[in-house]
Amino acid sequence: TGKYPFAVGIERSGRYAYVSNAYDGTLTRIDLTNTGTGAATTTVSGLGGPDGDLNAQPQYILPDPKKDLLSVSVTNHDGVAVVDTLTNTVTNFSSPNPALAYVSHPAALSLSPG
């Protein structure tokens, strides 16, 4: 993983685990089906949005149970990044409350039923 791993989320197929790397501002994707001696990993960058990844503090990972997406709270950059797990790219970065500008610090995520 990267520097300061924080949390783990498993995407909906169960094949890949994603680890948030707080200091790097990245995710590490780990193939859970790899039974060899080394883990097959991929780094997902771009989580920090317009301010860049370094020390972005991606923390909690929320897998979407119906789509190939992960939502990631990016605490130091006051936003939520959406990652497409098929392409391992950030498809959206948004601030939950842009009027507060750098004071919202999203630290957790949840889905509503339905």
C-alpha positions in Angstrom: 0.0 0.0 0.0 0.9 3.7 0.1 1.9 5.9 3.0 -0.4 5.8 6.0 -3.0 3.2 5.0 -6.3 4.1 6.7 -9.3 2.1 5.6 -10.4 -0.8 3.4 -13.4 -1.3 1.2 -14.3 -4.3 -0.9 -15.9 -3.6 -4.3 -19.2 -5.3 -5.1 -17.8 -8.4 -6.9 -15.6 -9.2 -3.9 -12.5 -9.7 -6.1 -10.8 -6.4 -5.2 -10.1 -4.7 -1.9 -9.3 -0.9 -1.9 -7.0 0.6 0.7 -7.1 4.4 1.3 -3.6 5.9 1.7 -3.9 9.0 3.7 -0.6 10.8 3.0 -0.3 9.7 -0.7 -3.9 10.7 -1.4 -4.4 7.5 -3.3 -6.1 4.1 -3.2 -4.3 0.8 -3.6 -6.4 -1.9 -5.3 -5.5 -5.4 -4.2 -6.6 -8.5 -6.1 -7.9 -10.9 -3.5 -7.9 -13.8 -5.9 -4.1 -13.7 -6.3 -2.8 -16.7 -4.5 0.9 -16.2 -5.5 3.6 -14.9 -3.3 3.1 -11.2 -4.1 -0.1 -9.3 -4.1 -1.3 -7.9 -7.5 -1.9 -4.2 -6.8 -2.9 -1.1 -8.8 -2.6 2.5 -7.6 -5.6 4.8 -8.1 -4.7 8.5 -8.1 -6.7 11.7 -8.6 -8.6 11.5 -5.4 -7.5 14.9 -4.2 -9.5 16.8 -6.8 -8.3 20.1 -8.0 -5.8 20.5 -5.1 -3.9 17.4 -5.9 -3.3 14.1 -4.1 -0.5 14.7 -1.6 -1.8 14.7 1.9 -5.4 14.8 0.7 -6.3 12.2 3.4 -8.7 9.9 1.6 -10.3 8.0 4.5 -13.5 6.1 4.4 -14.5 4.0 1.4 -18.1 3.2 0.6 -18.7 0.6 -2.1 -21.9 1.0 -4.1 -23.8 -2.3 -3.9 -25.5 -1.9 -7.3 -22.8 -0.1 -9.4 -19.1 -0.5 -10.0 -18.3 2.6 -8.0 -16.7 3.6 -4.7 -17.2 6.8 -2.9 -14.2 8.0 -0.9 -14.3 10.7 1.8 -11.3 13.1 1.1 -11.0 14.8 4.5 -8.2 17.4 3.9 -9.7 18.5 0.6 -13.3 18.7 1.9 -14.7 16.4 -0.7 -16.0 13.1 -1.9 -14.3 11.3 -4.8 -16.2 8.8 -6.9 -14.0 6.0 -8.3 -15.1 3.7 -11.2 -13.8 0.3 -10.2 -13.8 -1.0 -13.8 -11.4 1.7 -15.0 -9.8 2.6 -11.6 -10.3 6.3 -12.4 -11.9 9.1 -10.5 -15.1 10.1 -12.3 -16.2 12.9 -10.0 -15.0 15.0 -7.1 -17.4 17.2 -5.2 -17.5 19.1 -2.0 -20.6 18.3 0.1 -20.9 22.0 1.1 -18.8 24.3 -1.1 -20.1 27.4 0.7 -18.1 26.3 3.7 -14.9 26.0 1.7 -12.4 24.0 3.6 -14.2 23.4 6.8 -16.5 20.5 6.1 -13.9 17.6 6.5 -16.1 14.7 5.4 -15.0 11.8 7.6 -17.6 9.1 7.0 -20.0 8.0 4.3 -23.3 6.1 4.3 -26.0 4.9 1.9 -29.7 5.4 2.5 -31.9 2.3 1.9 -33.9 2.2 -1.3 
